């Protein structure tokens, strides 16, 4: 392991570690997916929805509150189809309630 005597940014450190590079790419991909579906989410719910982890072809959306989660479950088929039409390989979207 190479020691440094100067500070580096988190991004610089992530760029030099393969595992962190992959993790950073997943975070950016998840955020891009959320931006792609935001126009389909009712305006009142947008602040309650966060991008979650990606596990293969399954993407997780984090939602604050059970009523918001119920609405997102109703939208799920349209959201999945929209993401596939934009080129993402998404077979399923999981909706997880955040407390």
Buried (B, 14 or more C-beta within 10 A) or exposed (E): EEEEEEEEEEEEEBEEEEEBEEEBEEBEBBEEBBEBBEEEBEEEBEEBBBBBBBEEEEBBBBBBEEEBBEBBBEBBEEBBEBBEEEEBEBEEBBBEBBE
